[in-house]
Amino acid sequence: MLISSNQAKAIRRKQADENLTSKQASENIGISQFTYRKIRKGAEVRPTVYQKVMEWLAEDY
């Protein structure tokens, strides 16, 4: 599944708002740092990774 540029922007914004390092953000989501770097740019990821990322984004809403 594709992480869109808008979703990538929201991911970067949430990381900044919570003052998280990339390592902390990836640990909170439950993915590797390598995968987190990919999603911050907007990339194709497995459906399981996509679901974890979207759930992490939706936690505060």
C-alpha distance matrix in Angstrom:
0.0 3.8 6.7 9.4 12.9 14.3 12.1 13.0 16.5 16.6 15.6 18.4 20.7 20.5 21.2 24.1 25.4 25.6 27.1 24.8 24.5 21.2 22.4 23.2 19.9 18.0 20.6 20.3 16.6 17.2 15.3 17.0 18.3 16.7 13.1 14.4 15.7 12.5 10.8 14.2 13.9 10.4 8.2 5.4 5.3 5.9 5.7 9.2 8.8 6.6 9.5 12.1 11.4 11.6 14.6 16.2 16.0 17.5 20.3 22.8 22.5
3.8 0.0 3.8 5.9 9.3 11.1 9.5 10.1 13.5 14.2 13.6 16.0 18.4 18.7 19.4 22.0 23.5 24.2 25.4 23.4 23.1 19.8 21.6 22.6 19.2 17.7 20.7 20.4 16.9 18.1 15.9 17.2 17.8 16.1 12.8 13.4 14.1 10.7 8.9 11.7 10.9 7.2 5.7 4.3 6.2 8.6 9.0 11.9 10.4 7.9 11.2 13.3 11.5 11.7 15.2 16.2 15.3 17.3 20.2 22.2 22.0
6.7 3.8 0.0 3.8 6.7 8.2 6.0 6.4 9.9 10.5 9.9 12.2 14.6 15.0 15.8 18.3 19.8 20.6 21.8 20.0 19.9 16.9 19.0 19.7 16.2 15.2 18.4 17.8 14.6 16.4 14.5 15.9 15.9 14.8 11.5 11.1 11.8 9.1 6.3 8.6 8.3 4.8 5.3 6.2 7.3 10.2 10.4 12.4 10.1 7.4 10.7 11.9 9.3 9.6 13.3 13.6 12.3 14.7 17.6 19.2 19.3
9.4 5.9 3.8 0.0 3.8 5.4 5.1 6.1 8.6 9.8 10.5 12.4 14.1 15.3 16.6 18.4 19.8 21.3 22.5 21.3 21.4 18.7 21.3 21.9 18.3 17.9 21.3 20.4 17.5 19.7 17.9 19.2 18.7 17.6 14.8 13.9 14.0 11.5 8.9 9.8 8.8 5.5 7.4 9.0 10.9 13.8 13.7 16.0 13.8 10.8 13.6 15.0 12.0 11.6 15.4 15.6 13.5 15.7 18.9 19.9 19.5
12.9 9.3 6.7 3.8 0.0 3.8 5.4 5.0 6.1 8.6 9.8 10.5 12.2 14.2 15.3 16.5 18.1 20.1 20.9 20.1 20.1 17.8 20.9 21.5 18.1 18.2 21.8 21.0 18.5 21.0 19.2 20.1 18.9 17.9 15.6 14.1 13.5 11.6 9.3 8.7 7.3 5.5 8.7 11.4 13.5 16.7 17.1 18.9 16.3 13.7 16.4 17.2 13.8 13.6 17.3 16.7 14.2 16.8 19.8 20.2 20.1
14.3 11.1 8.2 5.4 3.8 0.0 3.8 5.4 5.0 6.3 8.7 9.9 10.4 12.3 14.3 15.3 16.2 18.4 19.8 19.4 20.2 18.3 21.4 21.4 17.8 18.6 21.8 20.3 18.1 21.1 19.9 21.3 20.2 19.9 17.4 15.4 15.4 14.1 11.1 10.3 10.1 8.5 11.7 13.9 15.4 18.2 17.8 19.4 16.9 13.9 15.9 16.7 13.2 12.2 15.6 15.2 12.1 14.2 17.4 17.3 16.8
12.1 9.5 6.0 5.1 5.4 3.8 0.0 3.8 5.3 5.0 6.2 8.7 9.7 10.5 12.4 14.2 15.1 16.6 18.3 17.3 18.2 16.1 18.8 18.6 14.9 15.4 18.5 16.9 14.5 17.4 16.4 18.1 17.5 17.5 14.7 12.7 13.4 12.2 8.7 8.5 9.5 7.5 10.3 12.2 12.8 15.3 14.7 15.9 13.4 10.5 12.4 12.9 9.4 8.6 12.1 11.7 8.9 11.4 14.4 15.0 14.9
13.0 10.1 6.4 6.1 5.0 5.4 3.8 0.0 3.8 5.4 5.0 6.3 8.6 9.9 10.7 12.4 14.2 15.6 16.5 15.3 15.5 13.2 16.2 16.6 13.1 13.5 17.0 16.1 13.9 16.6 15.1 16.1 14.9 14.7 12.4 10.1 10.1 9.3 6.2 5.0 6.0 5.3 8.7 11.5 12.2 15.3 15.6 16.6 13.4 11.4 13.8 13.7 10.0 10.6 13.8 12.5 10.4 13.6 16.0 16.6 17.2
16.5 13.5 9.9 8.6 6.1 5.0 5.3 3.8 0.0 3.8 5.4 5.2 6.1 8.6 9.9 10.6 12.1 14.3 15.2 14.9 15.6 14.1 17.4 17.4 14.1 15.4 18.7 17.5 15.9 19.1 17.9 18.9 17.2 17.4 15.6 12.8 12.5 12.4 9.7 7.3 8.3 8.5 12.2 15.1 16.0 19.0 19.2 19.9 16.8 14.7 16.7 16.3 12.5 12.6 15.5 13.8 11.1 14.1 16.3 16.0 16.6
16.6 14.2 10.5 9.8 8.6 6.3 5.0 5.4 3.8 0.0 3.8 5.5 5.0 6.1 8.5 9.8 10.2 12.2 14.0 13.8 15.2 14.1 17.1 16.3 12.8 14.5 17.3 15.4 14.0 17.4 17.0 18.6 17.4 18.3 16.1 13.1 13.8 14.0 10.7 9.0 11.0 10.7 13.9 16.3 16.4 18.8 18.3 18.7 15.8 13.6 14.8 14.2 10.6 10.1 12.5 10.8 7.6 10.4 12.7 12.2 12.8
15.6 13.6 9.9 10.5 9.8 8.7 6.2 5.0 5.4 3.8 0.0 3.8 5.4 5.3 6.2 8.7 9.9 10.8 12.2 11.1 12.2 10.6 13.4 12.8 9.2 10.7 13.7 12.1 10.7 14.0 13.5 14.9 13.7 14.8 12.8 9.5 10.7 11.3 8.1 6.5 9.5 9.7 12.4 14.8 14.4 16.7 16.7 16.5 13.3 11.8 13.2 11.9 8.2 9.1 11.2 8.9 6.9 10.5 12.1 12.4 13.8
18.4 16.0 12.2 12.4 10.5 9.9 8.7 6.3 5.2 5.5 3.8 0.0 3.8 5.5 5.1 6.2 8.6 10.1 10.5 9.8 10.5 9.4 12.8 12.6 9.6 11.6 14.7 13.7 13.0 16.1 15.2 15.9 13.8 14.9 13.7 10.2 10.2 11.6 9.3 6.2 9.0 10.5 13.6 16.6 16.6 19.4 19.8 19.7 16.2 15.1 16.8 15.2 11.6 12.9 14.9 12.1 10.3 13.8 15.0 14.7 16.4
20.7 18.4 14.6 14.1 12.2 10.4 9.7 8.6 6.1 5.0 5.4 3.8 0.0 3.8 5.4 5.1 6.0 8.6 9.7 10.3 12.1 12.0 15.3 14.2 11.4 14.1 16.7 14.9 14.6 18.1 17.9 19.0 17.0 18.5 17.2 13.7 13.9 15.3 12.7 9.9 12.4 13.5 16.8 19.6 19.6 22.1 22.0 21.8 18.6 17.2 18.3 16.8 13.3 13.7 15.2 12.5 10.0 12.9 13.9 12.7 14.3
20.5 18.7 15.0 15.3 14.2 12.3 10.5 9.9 8.6 6.1 5.3 5.5 3.8 0.0 3.8 5.4 5.0 6.1 8.4 8.5 11.0 11.2 13.8 12.0 9.1 12.1 14.0 11.7 11.8 15.5 16.0 17.5 16.1 18.1 16.6 13.0 14.3 15.8 13.0 10.9 14.1 14.8 17.6 20.0 19.2 21.2 20.8 20.0 17.0 15.9 16.3 14.4 11.3 11.8 12.5 9.4 7.4 10.3 10.6 9.6 11.9
21.2 19.4 15.8 16.6 15.3 14.3 12.4 10.7 9.9 8.5 6.2 5.1 5.4 3.8 0.0 3.8 5.6 5.4 6.0 5.2 7.3 7.6 10.4 8.9 6.5 9.7 11.8 10.3 11.0 14.2 14.3 15.2 13.3 15.6 14.8 11.0 12.0 14.3 12.2 9.8 13.3 14.8 17.3 19.9 18.9 21.1 21.3 20.2 16.9 16.5 17.3 14.8 11.9 13.5 14.1 10.6 9.8 13.0 12.8 12.4 15.1
24.1 22.0 18.3 18.4 16.5 15.3 14.2 12.4 10.6 9.8 8.7 6.2 5.1 5.4 3.8 0.0 3.8 5.4 4.9 6.3 8.4 9.7 12.7 11.4 9.8 13.2 15.1 13.8 14.8 17.9 18.0 18.5 16.1 18.3 17.9 14.1 14.3 16.7 14.9 11.9 14.8 16.7 19.7 22.6 22.1 24.5 24.7 23.9 20.5 19.9 20.8 18.5 15.5 16.7 17.5 14.0 12.6 15.6 15.4 14.2 16.7
25.4 23.5 19.8 19.8 18.1 16.2 15.1 14.2 12.1 10.2 9.9 8.6 6.0 5.0 5.6 3.8 0.0 3.8 5.5 7.9 11.0 12.6 15.1 13.0 11.3 14.9 16.3 14.2 15.4 18.8 19.5 20.7 18.7 21.2 20.4 16.6 17.4 19.6 17.2 14.6 17.6 19.0 22.0 24.6 23.9 25.9 25.7 24.7 21.7 20.8 21.1 18.9 16.0 16.6 16.8 13.5 11.9 14.1 13.5 11.5 14.1
25.6 24.2 20.6 21.3 20.1 18.4 16.6 15.6 14.3 12.2 10.8 10.1 8.6 6.1 5.4 5.4 3.8 0.0 3.8 5.5 9.1 11.2 12.9 10.1 9.1 12.9 13.5 11.3 13.3 16.4 17.6 18.8 17.1 20.1 19.4 15.7 17.1 19.6 17.4 15.2 18.6 20.0 22.6 24.9 23.6 25.3 25.1 23.6 20.6 20.3 20.3 17.6 15.3 16.3 15.9 12.2 11.7 13.9 12.5 11.1 14.4
27.1 25.4 21.8 22.5 20.9 19.8 18.3 16.5 15.2 14.0 12.2 10.5 9.7 8.4 6.0 4.9 5.5 3.8 0.0 3.8 6.8 9.7 11.5 9.3 9.3 13.0 13.8 12.6 14.8 17.5 18.2 18.6 16.3 19.2 19.3 15.6 16.3 19.3 17.8 15.2 18.4 20.4 23.0 25.6 24.5 26.5 26.8 25.3 22.1 22.1 22.6 19.7 17.3 18.9 18.8 15.0 14.7 17.3 16.0 14.9 18.1
24.8 23.4 20.0 21.3 20.1 19.4 17.3 15.3 14.9 13.8 11.1 9.8 10.3 8.5 5.2 6.3 7.9 5.5 3.8 0.0 3.8 6.4 7.8 5.7 5.9 9.4 10.2 9.5 11.7 14.1 14.6 14.9 12.7 15.9 16.0 12.5 13.5 16.6 15.4 13.2 16.7 18.7 20.8 23.1 21.8 23.6 24.1 22.4 19.1 19.6 20.2 17.1 14.9 17.1 17.0 13.2 13.6 16.6 15.3 15.0 18.4
24.5 23.1 19.9 21.4 20.1 20.2 18.2 15.5 15.6 15.2 12.2 10.5 12.1 11.0 7.3 8.4 11.0 9.1 6.8 3.8 0.0 3.8 5.3 5.1 6.2 8.5 9.8 10.5 12.4 14.0 13.7 13.0 10.2 13.3 14.2 10.9 11.3 14.9 14.5 12.3 15.5 17.9 19.7 22.1 20.9 22.9 24.0 22.3 18.9 19.8 20.9 17.8 15.7 18.5 18.7 15.1 15.7 19.0 18.1 18.3 21.5
21.2 19.8 16.9 18.7 17.8 18.3 16.1 13.2 14.1 14.1 10.6 9.4 12.0 11.2 7.6 9.7 12.6 11.2 9.7 6.4 3.8 0.0 3.8 5.5 5.1 6.0 8.5 9.8 10.6 12.0 10.8 9.8 6.8 9.6 10.5 7.3 7.7 11.2 11.1 9.4 12.5 14.8 16.2 18.6 17.3 19.4 20.8 19.4 15.8 16.9 18.4 15.5 13.4 16.5 17.2 13.9 14.6 18.2 17.8 18.6 21.5
22.4 21.6 19.0 21.3 20.9 21.4 18.8 16.2 17.4 17.1 13.4 12.8 15.3 13.8 10.4 12.7 15.1 12.9 11.5 7.8 5.3 3.8 0.0 3.8 5.5 5.2 6.2 8.6 10.0 10.3 9.5 8.2 5.9 9.5 10.8 8.4 9.6 13.0 13.2 12.4 15.5 17.5 18.2 20.0 18.2 19.6 21.1 19.1 15.8 17.6 18.8 15.5 14.2 17.6 17.7 14.5 16.2 19.4 18.5 19.7 22.9
23.2 22.6 19.7 21.9 21.5 21.4 18.6 16.6 17.4 16.3 12.8 12.6 14.2 12.0 8.9 11.4 13.0 10.1 9.3 5.7 5.1 5.5 3.8 0.0 3.8 5.5 5.1 6.1 8.7 9.7 10.3 10.4 9.0 12.7 13.0 10.3 12.2 15.3 14.5 13.6 17.2 18.8 19.9 21.6 19.5 20.7 21.6 19.3 16.2 17.7 18.2 14.6 13.5 16.5 16.0 12.5 14.3 17.2 15.7 16.8 20.2
19.9 19.2 16.2 18.3 18.1 17.8 14.9 13.1 14.1 12.8 9.2 9.6 11.4 9.1 6.5 9.8 11.3 9.1 9.3 5.9 6.2 5.1 5.5 3.8 0.0 3.8 5.4 5.1 6.2 8.5 8.8 9.7 8.5 11.7 11.1 7.9 10.3 12.9 11.4 10.7 14.4 15.6 16.9 18.6 16.7 18.1 18.6 16.7 13.4 14.5 15.1 11.7 10.1 13.0 12.9 9.4 10.8 14.0 13.1 14.3 17.4
18.0 17.7 15.2 17.9 18.2 18.6 15.4 13.5 15.4 14.5 10.7 11.6 14.1 12.1 9.7 13.2 14.9 12.9 13.0 9.4 8.5 6.0 5.2 5.5 3.8 0.0 3.8 5.5 5.1 5.9 5.3 6.0 5.6 8.8 8.1 5.7 8.8 11.0 10.2 10.5 13.9 14.8 15.2 16.5 14.1 15.2 16.3 14.1 10.9 12.7 13.6 10.3 9.3 12.8 12.9 10.1 12.2 15.3 14.7 16.7 19.5
20.6 20.7 18.4 21.3 21.8 21.8 18.5 17.0 18.7 17.3 13.7 14.7 16.7 14.0 11.8 15.1 16.3 13.5 13.8 10.2 9.8 8.5 6.2 5.1 5.4 3.8 0.0 3.8 5.4 4.9 6.3 7.3 8.0 11.5 11.0 9.3 12.4 14.6 13.8 14.3 17.7 18.5 18.7 19.6 16.8 17.2 17.9 15.1 12.6 14.8 14.9 11.1 11.2 14.5 13.6 10.9 13.7 16.2 14.8 17.0 20.0
20.3 20.4 17.8 20.4 21.0 20.3 16.9 16.1 17.5 15.4 12.1 13.7 14.9 11.7 10.3 13.8 14.2 11.3 12.6 9.5 10.5 9.8 8.6 6.1 5.1 5.5 3.8 0.0 3.8 5.6 8.0 10.3 10.9 14.1 12.9 10.7 13.9 15.8 14.1 14.4 18.1 18.5 19.2 20.1 17.3 17.7 17.6 14.9 12.5 14.0 13.4 9.6 9.6 12.2 10.8 7.8 10.7 12.9 11.1 13.3 16.4
16.6 16.9 14.6 17.5 18.5 18.1 14.5 13.9 15.9 14.0 10.7 13.0 14.6 11.8 11.0 14.8 15.4 13.3 14.8 11.7 12.4 10.6 10.0 8.7 6.2 5.1 5.4 3.8 0.0 3.8 5.8 8.9 10.1 12.6 10.5 8.8 12.4 13.5 11.5 12.6 16.0 15.8 16.1 16.6 13.8 14.0 13.9 11.3 8.8 10.2 9.8 6.1 6.2 9.2 8.3 6.0 9.1 11.4 10.7 13.4 15.8
17.2 18.1 16.4 19.7 21.0 21.1 17.4 16.6 19.1 17.4 14.0 16.1 18.1 15.5 14.2 17.9 18.8 16.4 17.5 14.1 14.0 12.0 10.3 9.7 8.5 5.9 4.9 5.6 3.8 0.0 3.8 7.0 9.5 11.9 10.1 9.5 13.2 14.2 13.0 14.7 17.8 17.5 17.2 17.1 13.8 13.4 13.7 10.5 8.6 11.2 10.8 7.2 8.7 11.9 10.9 9.4 12.7 14.7 13.8 16.8 19.2
15.3 15.9 14.5 17.9 19.2 19.9 16.4 15.1 17.9 17.0 13.5 15.2 17.9 16.0 14.3 18.0 19.5 17.6 18.2 14.6 13.7 10.8 9.5 10.3 8.8 5.3 6.3 8.0 5.8 3.8 0.0 3.8 6.6 8.3 6.4 6.7 10.2 10.9 10.4 12.4 15.1 15.0 14.2 14.3 11.1 11.2 12.5 9.9 7.2 10.2 11.1 8.2 8.7 12.4 12.5 11.1 13.8 16.4 16.2 19.0 21.2
17.0 17.2 15.9 19.2 20.1 21.3 18.1 16.1 18.9 18.6 14.9 15.9 19.0 17.5 15.2 18.5 20.7 18.8 18.6 14.9 13.0 9.8 8.2 10.4 9.7 6.0 7.3 10.3 8.9 7.0 3.8 0.0 3.8 5.3 5.2 6.2 8.7 10.0 10.8 12.4 14.7 15.4 14.4 14.8 12.1 12.8 14.9 12.8 9.9 12.9 14.5 11.8 11.8 15.6 16.1 14.3 16.6 19.6 19.4 21.9 24.3
18.3 17.8 15.9 18.7 18.9 20.2 17.5 14.9 17.2 17.4 13.7 13.8 17.0 16.1 13.3 16.1 18.7 17.1 16.3 12.7 10.2 6.8 5.9 9.0 8.5 5.6 8.0 10.9 10.1 9.5 6.6 3.8 0.0 3.8 5.4 4.9 6.2 8.7 9.9 10.5 12.8 14.3 14.0 15.4 13.5 15.0 17.2 15.6 12.3 14.6 16.5 13.8 12.8 16.6 17.4 15.1 16.8 20.1 20.1 22.0 24.5
16.7 16.1 14.8 17.6 17.9 19.9 17.5 14.7 17.4 18.3 14.8 14.9 18.5 18.1 15.6 18.3 21.2 20.1 19.2 15.9 13.3 9.6 9.5 12.7 11.7 8.8 11.5 14.1 12.6 11.9 8.3 5.3 3.8 0.0 3.8 5.4 5.3 6.5 9.0 10.2 11.4 12.8 11.8 13.0 11.6 13.5 16.4 15.4 12.1 14.3 16.9 15.0 13.9 17.5 19.0 17.1 18.4 21.9 22.3 24.3 26.5
13.1 12.8 11.5 14.8 15.6 17.4 14.7 12.4 15.6 16.1 12.8 13.7 17.2 16.6 14.8 17.9 20.4 19.4 19.3 16.0 14.2 10.5 10.8 13.0 11.1 8.1 11.0 12.9 10.5 10.1 6.4 5.2 5.4 3.8 0.0 3.8 5.4 5.0 6.4 8.7 10.2 10.5 9.2 10.0 8.1 10.1 12.7 11.9 8.5 10.5 13.3 11.7 10.6 14.1 15.8 14.4 15.7 18.9 19.8 22.0 23.9
14.4 13.4 11.1 13.9 14.1 15.4 12.7 10.1 12.8 13.1 9.5 10.2 13.7 13.0 11.0 14.1 16.6 15.7 15.6 12.5 10.9 7.3 8.4 10.3 7.9 5.7 9.3 10.7 8.8 9.5 6.7 6.2 4.9 5.4 3.8 0.0 3.8 5.3 5.2 6.2 8.9 9.8 9.9 11.7 10.1 12.3 14.2 13.3 9.5 10.8 13.2 11.1 9.1 12.6 14.3 12.2 13.1 16.6 17.3 19.2 21.2
15.7 14.1 11.8 14.0 13.5 15.4 13.4 10.1 12.5 13.8 10.7 10.2 13.9 14.3 12.0 14.3 17.4 17.1 16.3 13.5 11.3 7.7 9.6 12.2 10.3 8.8 12.4 13.9 12.4 13.2 10.2 8.7 6.2 5.3 5.4 3.8 0.0 3.8 5.6 5.3 6.8 8.9 9.4 11.9 11.5 14.4 16.7 16.4 12.6 13.5 16.4 14.7 12.3 15.5 17.6 15.4 15.7 19.4 20.3 21.7 23.7
12.5 10.7 9.1 11.5 11.6 14.1 12.2 9.3 12.4 14.0 11.3 11.6 15.3 15.8 14.3 16.7 19.6 19.6 19.3 16.6 14.9 11.2 13.0 15.3 12.9 11.0 14.6 15.8 13.5 14.2 10.9 10.0 8.7 6.5 5.0 5.3 3.8 0.0 3.8 5.5 5.5 6.4 5.8 8.2 8.4 11.7 14.2 14.6 11.1 11.6 15.0 14.1 11.8 14.6 17.3 15.9 15.9 19.4 20.9 22.6 24.0
10.8 8.9 6.3 8.9 9.3 11.1 8.7 6.2 9.7 10.7 8.1 9.3 12.7 13.0 12.2 14.9 17.2 17.4 17.8 15.4 14.5 11.1 13.2 14.5 11.4 10.2 13.8 14.1 11.5 13.0 10.4 10.8 9.9 9.0 6.4 5.2 5.6 3.8 0.0 3.8 5.2 4.8 5.5 7.9 7.7 10.9 12.5 13.0 9.4 8.9 12.2 11.5 8.6 11.1 13.9 12.7 12.4 15.8 17.6 19.2 20.4
14.2 11.7 8.6 9.8 8.7 10.3 8.5 5.0 7.3 9.0 6.5 6.2 9.9 10.9 9.8 11.9 14.6 15.2 15.2 13.2 12.3 9.4 12.4 13.6 10.7 10.5 14.3 14.4 12.6 14.7 12.4 12.4 10.5 10.2 8.7 6.2 5.3 5.5 3.8 0.0 3.8 5.6 8.0 11.2 11.5 14.7 16.1 16.4 12.7 12.1 14.9 13.8 10.5 12.7 15.4 13.4 12.5 16.1 17.7 18.7 20.1
13.9 10.9 8.3 8.8 7.3 10.1 9.5 6.0 8.3 11.0 9.5 9.0 12.4 14.1 13.3 14.8 17.6 18.6 18.4 16.7 15.5 12.5 15.5 17.2 14.4 13.9 17.7 18.1 16.0 17.8 15.1 14.7 12.8 11.4 10.2 8.9 6.8 5.5 5.2 3.8 0.0 3.8 6.3 10.1 11.6 15.2 17.0 18.0 14.5 13.6 16.9 16.5 13.3 15.1 18.2 16.7 15.5 19.0 21.0 21.8 22.9
10.4 7.2 4.8 5.5 5.5 8.5 7.5 5.3 8.5 10.7 9.7 10.5 13.5 14.8 14.8 16.7 19.0 20.0 20.4 18.7 17.9 14.8 17.5 18.8 15.6 14.8 18.5 18.5 15.8 17.5 15.0 15.4 14.3 12.8 10.5 9.8 8.9 6.4 4.8 5.6 3.8 0.0 3.8 7.2 9.1 12.7 14.1 15.7 12.6 11.0 14.5 14.8 11.8 13.0 16.5 15.7 14.4 17.5 20.0 21.2 21.7
8.2 5.7 5.3 7.4 8.7 11.7 10.3 8.7 12.2 13.9 12.4 13.6 16.8 17.6 17.3 19.7 22.0 22.6 23.0 20.8 19.7 16.2 18.2 19.9 16.9 15.2 18.7 19.2 16.1 17.2 14.2 14.4 14.0 11.8 9.2 9.9 9.4 5.8 5.5 8.0 6.3 3.8 0.0 3.8 6.2 10.0 12.0 13.9 11.2 10.1 13.9 14.5 12.3 13.8 17.2 16.9 16.3 19.2 21.6 23.3 23.8
5.4 4.3 6.2 9.0 11.4 13.9 12.2 11.5 15.1 16.3 14.8 16.6 19.6 20.0 19.9 22.6 24.6 24.9 25.6 23.1 22.1 18.6 20.0 21.6 18.6 16.5 19.6 20.1 16.6 17.1 14.3 14.8 15.4 13.0 10.0 11.7 11.9 8.2 7.9 11.2 10.1 7.2 3.8 0.0 3.8 7.1 9.3 11.7 9.8 8.9 12.6 13.9 12.5 13.8 17.1 17.5 17.3 19.7 22.2 24.4 24.7
5.3 6.2 7.3 10.9 13.5 15.4 12.8 12.2 16.0 16.4 14.4 16.6 19.6 19.2 18.9 22.1 23.9 23.6 24.5 21.8 20.9 17.3 18.2 19.5 16.7 14.1 16.8 17.3 13.8 13.8 11.1 12.1 13.5 11.6 8.1 10.1 11.5 8.4 7.7 11.5 11.6 9.1 6.2 3.8 0.0 3.8 6.4 8.2 6.3 6.3 9.9 10.9 10.2 12.0 14.7 15.2 15.8 18.1 20.2 22.8 23.3
5.9 8.6 10.2 13.8 16.7 18.2 15.3 15.3 19.0 18.8 16.7 19.4 22.1 21.2 21.1 24.5 25.9 25.3 26.5 23.6 22.9 19.4 19.6 20.7 18.1 15.2 17.2 17.7 14.0 13.4 11.2 12.8 15.0 13.5 10.1 12.3 14.4 11.7 10.9 14.7 15.2 12.7 10.0 7.1 3.8 0.0 3.8 5.5 5.3 6.3 8.8 10.2 10.8 12.4 14.4 15.6 16.8 18.5 20.3 23.4 23.8
5.7 9.0 10.4 13.7 17.1 17.8 14.7 15.6 19.2 18.3 16.7 19.8 22.0 20.8 21.3 24.7 25.7 25.1 26.8 24.1 24.0 20.8 21.1 21.6 18.6 16.3 17.9 17.6 13.9 13.7 12.5 14.9 17.2 16.4 12.7 14.2 16.7 14.2 12.5 16.1 17.0 14.1 12.0 9.3 6.4 3.8 0.0 3.8 5.4 4.9 6.1 8.7 9.9 10.5 12.2 14.2 15.3 16.3 18.3 21.5 21.5
9.2 11.9 12.4 16.0 18.9 19.4 15.9 16.6 19.9 18.7 16.5 19.7 21.8 20.0 20.2 23.9 24.7 23.6 25.3 22.4 22.3 19.4 19.1 19.3 16.7 14.1 15.1 14.9 11.3 10.5 9.9 12.8 15.6 15.4 11.9 13.3 16.4 14.6 13.0 16.4 18.0 15.7 13.9 11.7 8.2 5.5 3.8 0.0 3.8 5.4 5.2 6.4 8.8 10.1 10.7 12.5 14.5 15.5 16.7 20.2 20.7
8.8 10.4 10.1 13.8 16.3 16.9 13.4 13.4 16.8 15.8 13.3 16.2 18.6 17.0 16.9 20.5 21.7 20.6 22.1 19.1 18.9 15.8 15.8 16.2 13.4 10.9 12.6 12.5 8.8 8.6 7.2 9.9 12.3 12.1 8.5 9.5 12.6 11.1 9.4 12.7 14.5 12.6 11.2 9.8 6.3 5.3 5.4 3.8 0.0 3.8 5.4 5.1 6.2 8.6 9.9 10.6 12.4 14.3 15.6 18.7 19.7
6.6 7.9 7.4 10.8 13.7 13.9 10.5 11.4 14.7 13.6 11.8 15.1 17.2 15.9 16.5 19.9 20.8 20.3 22.1 19.6 19.8 16.9 17.6 17.7 14.5 12.7 14.8 14.0 10.2 11.2 10.2 12.9 14.6 14.3 10.5 10.8 13.5 11.6 8.9 12.1 13.6 11.0 10.1 8.9 6.3 6.3 4.9 5.4 3.8 0.0 3.8 5.5 5.2 6.2 8.6 9.9 10.7 12.3 14.4 17.3 17.6
9.5 11.2 10.7 13.6 16.4 15.9 12.4 13.8 16.7 14.8 13.2 16.8 18.3 16.3 17.3 20.8 21.1 20.3 22.6 20.2 20.9 18.4 18.8 18.2 15.1 13.6 14.9 13.4 9.8 10.8 11.1 14.5 16.5 16.9 13.3 13.2 16.4 15.0 12.2 14.9 16.9 14.5 13.9 12.6 9.9 8.8 6.1 5.2 5.4 3.8 0.0 3.8 5.5 5.2 6.1 8.6 9.9 10.5 12.3 15.5 15.7
12.1 13.3 11.9 15.0 17.2 16.7 12.9 13.7 16.3 14.2 11.9 15.2 16.8 14.4 14.8 18.5 18.9 17.6 19.7 17.1 17.8 15.5 15.5 14.6 11.7 10.3 11.1 9.6 6.1 7.2 8.2 11.8 13.8 15.0 11.7 11.1 14.7 14.1 11.5 13.8 16.5 14.8 14.5 13.9 10.9 10.2 8.7 6.4 5.1 5.5 3.8 0.0 3.8 5.6 5.2 6.2 8.7 10.0 10.7 14.1 15.2
11.4 11.5 9.3 12.0 13.8 13.2 9.4 10.0 12.5 10.6 8.2 11.6 13.3 11.3 11.9 15.5 16.0 15.3 17.3 14.9 15.7 13.4 14.2 13.5 10.1 9.3 11.2 9.6 6.2 8.7 8.7 11.8 12.8 13.9 10.6 9.1 12.3 11.8 8.6 10.5 13.3 11.8 12.3 12.5 10.2 10.8 9.9 8.8 6.2 5.2 5.5 3.8 0.0 3.8 5.5 5.1 6.3 8.7 10.1 12.8 13.9
11.6 11.7 9.6 11.6 13.6 12.2 8.6 10.6 12.6 10.1 9.1 12.9 13.7 11.8 13.5 16.7 16.6 16.3 18.9 17.1 18.5 16.5 17.6 16.5 13.0 12.8 14.5 12.2 9.2 11.9 12.4 15.6 16.6 17.5 14.1 12.6 15.5 14.6 11.1 12.7 15.1 13.0 13.8 13.8 12.0 12.4 10.5 10.1 8.6 6.2 5.2 5.6 3.8 0.0 3.8 5.4 5.0 6.2 8.7 11.3 11.4
14.6 15.2 13.3 15.4 17.3 15.6 12.1 13.8 15.5 12.5 11.2 14.9 15.2 12.5 14.1 17.5 16.8 15.9 18.8 17.0 18.7 17.2 17.7 16.0 12.9 12.9 13.6 10.8 8.3 10.9 12.5 16.1 17.4 19.0 15.8 14.3 17.6 17.3 13.9 15.4 18.2 16.5 17.2 17.1 14.7 14.4 12.2 10.7 9.9 8.6 6.1 5.2 5.5 3.8 0.0 3.8 5.4 5.1 6.2 9.6 10.1
16.2 16.2 13.6 15.6 16.7 15.2 11.7 12.5 13.8 10.8 8.9 12.1 12.5 9.4 10.6 14.0 13.5 12.2 15.0 13.2 15.1 13.9 14.5 12.5 9.4 10.1 10.9 7.8 6.0 9.4 11.1 14.3 15.1 17.1 14.4 12.2 15.4 15.9 12.7 13.4 16.7 15.7 16.9 17.5 15.2 15.6 14.2 12.5 10.6 9.9 8.6 6.2 5.1 5.4 3.8 0.0 3.8 5.5 5.4 8.2 10.1
16.0 15.3 12.3 13.5 14.2 12.1 8.9 10.4 11.1 7.6 6.9 10.3 10.0 7.4 9.8 12.6 11.9 11.7 14.7 13.6 15.7 14.6 16.2 14.3 10.8 12.2 13.7 10.7 9.1 12.7 13.8 16.6 16.8 18.4 15.7 13.1 15.7 15.9 12.4 12.5 15.5 14.4 16.3 17.3 15.8 16.8 15.3 14.5 12.4 10.7 9.9 8.7 6.3 5.0 5.4 3.8 0.0 3.8 5.7 7.1 8.2
17.5 17.3 14.7 15.7 16.8 14.2 11.4 13.6 14.1 10.4 10.5 13.8 12.9 10.3 13.0 15.6 14.1 13.9 17.3 16.6 19.0 18.2 19.4 17.2 14.0 15.3 16.2 12.9 11.4 14.7 16.4 19.6 20.1 21.9 18.9 16.6 19.4 19.4 15.8 16.1 19.0 17.5 19.2 19.7 18.1 18.5 16.3 15.5 14.3 12.3 10.5 10.0 8.7 6.2 5.1 5.5 3.8 0.0 3.8 5.6 5.4
20.3 20.2 17.6 18.9 19.8 17.4 14.4 16.0 16.3 12.7 12.1 15.0 13.9 10.6 12.8 15.4 13.5 12.5 16.0 15.3 18.1 17.8 18.5 15.7 13.1 14.7 14.8 11.1 10.7 13.8 16.2 19.4 20.1 22.3 19.8 17.3 20.3 20.9 17.6 17.7 21.0 20.0 21.6 22.2 20.2 20.3 18.3 16.7 15.6 14.4 12.3 10.7 10.1 8.7 6.2 5.4 5.7 3.8 0.0 3.8 5.7
22.8 22.2 19.2 19.9 20.2 17.3 15.0 16.6 16.0 12.2 12.4 14.7 12.7 9.6 12.4 14.2 11.5 11.1 14.9 15.0 18.3 18.6 19.7 16.8 14.3 16.7 17.0 13.3 13.4 16.8 19.0 21.9 22.0 24.3 22.0 19.2 21.7 22.6 19.2 18.7 21.8 21.2 23.3 24.4 22.8 23.4 21.5 20.2 18.7 17.3 15.5 14.1 12.8 11.3 9.6 8.2 7.1 5.6 3.8 0.0 3.8
22.5 22.0 19.3 19.5 20.1 16.8 14.9 17.2 16.6 12.8 13.8 16.4 14.3 11.9 15.1 16.7 14.1 14.4 18.1 18.4 21.5 21.5 22.9 20.2 17.4 19.5 20.0 16.4 15.8 19.2 21.2 24.3 24.5 26.5 23.9 21.2 23.7 24.0 20.4 20.1 22.9 21.7 23.8 24.7 23.3 23.8 21.5 20.7 19.7 17.6 15.7 15.2 13.9 11.4 10.1 10.1 8.2 5.4 5.7 3.8 0.0
